[in-house]
Amino acid sequence: MRRARFHRLHGSLPIQNSGWGFIIAGIIFFVVIMISCIVLLYVLYLDGTLCGDCSSLNTDCSEGVCENGKCIEKYLNRSCDDALQCTTGDKCMEGKCIGVENPCWDNNPCTYNKCVEGVGCMLQNQEIGICNSTCDITNDCPGLYTCADGTCVLLDDQGSTIRFIDYTLDNCPTGKRLVMDFILETIPYGIGNDTRYILPLYNTDFTSDGEQPLGFIDEVTNLNAVKTNDTVRIGFTLSTGCQSFTPTNCATIFSFRNYKFFINLHHCLSVHSHEHCLTNTKTNIGASIDLSIHDCTAFSQSQEIDTRGEAIIFDSDGNEIIPPLDSPLGDTTITVGFRSDVYTNPIMRAVTTAFRICTPKKNHRLADCVLGLDPNCVITGCFNWDLFDYPVERYYDVVSNGITPIAKTEMGVASCYDESVYLNNTCFGNKCPDTTTGLNLPWVAVMDDGFHFNTNLLQNKEWTFDFKFKIHVCSHILLNNDKEYHNILSINI
């Protein structure tokens, strides 16, 4: 009894087993499992696994993805096909495939073009004037302009286009002016129950950049608008200022010109009333017109000189040079001349009446005409240019009433013929190169005429060599033909 009491008092008796420990351990294990499941479910929720298959939302412009436990559409940014004939450049925009209306441009301003779904482009021919096409592709146009149906246009965002229809040279008190006719087409649009029509209202809506040729725009006339089923067509005429028109400039004053203009377009409730237009909404559209006109029919004499034969050039070693060159010639001595179809005729001779060497003004619109590089030029070479529109930067006369002093002293010219031939335009002596000079040098090749000289005055530029000559029928001193021809050759020295 005492021992048992002692143990009870001092806690030294063995503790008896109990089920509470197992219960507590089970609870802790259950809690851990629950927490793990919750974490796993949350992870699965975040990565979308719980959404299942979202592919039912897939289209050409979207794909189904899971976000926050739900399948949603994710918009794609890529090209697509809206299955419509009358749209082009289809792209995905906010989940929809949207294309731009096909304007059916055929680069012919004399056709009004429309695309009909299920049929395609329908072209309606319009017999309106000359209908000039000033471009074939956008690369024909400057800067940001687009070749829209044969006219270079600075497009707006409303689908408007400008067509260059016709031109004429109109008589005016002091000469002639260029008059050009255009058609502007705009597309109405709806706002609520209203239809807005886009059009210019006043002559002052037509502007240029202030640097246009020949006083363009001098006058705006014939401004009229008509409403069709789905467009508004506005006709208008623009003109240059009146220009002096002479035999000297008739072939060049209206040639190789570019005319740019801009139009302010108002958004109105009516085509004909100016009282219901939005004052804070304007659209701007522009056009760039390349046009080259020459008309000397009113004059009995023309500045144009017919080309006959070919000009030729040889280096200091006697090798013929065929332009164009990839790099400057760099030679200090050359021989330049010409061959014609009469050289082998024993009683006919081509006699030089003038020989000029010139270089064009770099940015002048007629520079390629001076160099003979553009087959559309009426006048080419160094002669007969209008002094008020002069495309030549510098020139040297080699033959002008004989061989010139500058050619003798600065260029050291040796001519195939004796100078008396150029002074008197005679058929004296043998043909080149069987002349005194030709035999002494000796001459580089057979030719009607030619000149051997140094290039000290001609360095670092592109030069044109222009020969004027007459075909003489020689019977002693009798000259039976007085028509003048010329030949040119251009080379970078």
C-alpha positions, 0 to 999 in steps of 0.5 A: 500500500505504501509503495503504490501510494509512493508511485502515485505521488511521484509519477513513476508508474507506467502510463497506460496506452490511449487512442487519442494519438491516432486520432490527432495524427489522422486529422493532421494527415487529412488536413495536409491532403486537403491543402494539397488538393486545393493547391493542385486545383488552384494550379489547374484552374490557373493553367486552364486545364479545368476549361476542357476543349476550347477549340469550338471557338476557333476561326480564321481570325481567333482561337479558343483559349482558357482564361480564369477557368472559362473558354474565351476567343483570342483575336489573331493578327494575320491575313485571311480570306473573307470568301468575297469576290469584291474585296482584296487584302483581307486581314483579321481585325478584332476577330473578323476577316475584313477586306478592302473593296476592290476598286477594279482599276484598269488604268483607263480613266475612261471607264467607270469600274464597279465590282459586283459580288458573284460576278466580279469587276464590271467595266462601264465605258464612258466616251468622255474626251481623250481620257489620259492615263498618266500612270500604269503602276504606283512606281510611276507616281511620286512619293505617297501617291498611288496609281488609281485607275491611270491617275496618280492620286493621294488617296483619302480614307474614304475611297475617293478617286480622281480621274484625269479625263481630257486636256486642251491648249486653249487660246488666250489674249497673250498666247495659250494656256493648258486646260485640264478636265477631271472627274472626282468620285466619292463614296457617301456614308451613313451616320444614324439615319443621315447620309453624308456626301463628300464633295468640294463646295467652292473654287477655293477648295482647290489648292496647289503647293505654290510651286507649280509650273505655268501659274497652275492653278490659275482658274477653277471652272465647271465645278458640278456634282451629280449623285448616282446610286452609290457614288457622287461624281464631281466634274471640274476644270483646272487651268494654267496661266496664259503663256507666250506661245512662239515658234521657239517654245511651242515644242517645249513650254508645255512638255514634261510638266508635272502638276500637283493639286489638292482638294478639300472635301466637305461632308454634307447632307446634300449634294447641292445645298451648302447649308448642312455640312459638317464644319469640323470634318474635312477630307483632303485628296490630291493628284499628281499629273505628268503631262507632255504636250508639244504643238507647233502646228500654228507655225510654218517653221519648227525648232526641231532638227531631224536626226540623220546618221550617228555620232561616234567617239574614240579615245586617245588610243583610237578605240571606239567608245560605246555609251553609256559608260559605267564610270567617267571616261577619264581620257584627256584626248578624244576624237568625236565625229559623225557618220551619215548615209551619204558618205559612200556617195561620190557626189554628196557630202555632209558638211558640218555647219555647227558643233557645240558641246554642252551639259544640262542643268541637273534638275531641269525637266528637259535635262534628259532631252539635252542628253538625248536619253528620252525618245519622247523629246521633240528637241534634243541636244544643245541647240534651239532651246527657249532662252526663257526656259533654258535647260543647258548649264554650260556650252562650248562652241567648236564650230560656229562660222568656222572653228572658234577661238576657244576651241583652238586655244583651250581645246587644241582642236584639229578638224578633219577638214580645212577650216575653209570648208566650215567658213564657206560650206563647200565641197572642197577637197577629198572626203575625211579622212583622206584630207591633209589633217586626216592623213597627218594625224593619222585619223582614227576611222572613216567618218563624214567629219570629226574633231580631235581635241583635249578634254581639259574643259570637260572634266567631271560632267556628262556632256553632249556633243551635237553636230549640225550639218547639211547634205551637199550635192557637189557639182563644182561649187553648186549646192543643191540641198540646203536642209539641216540635220543633226546628230548627238552623243552624250558621255560622262567625262 
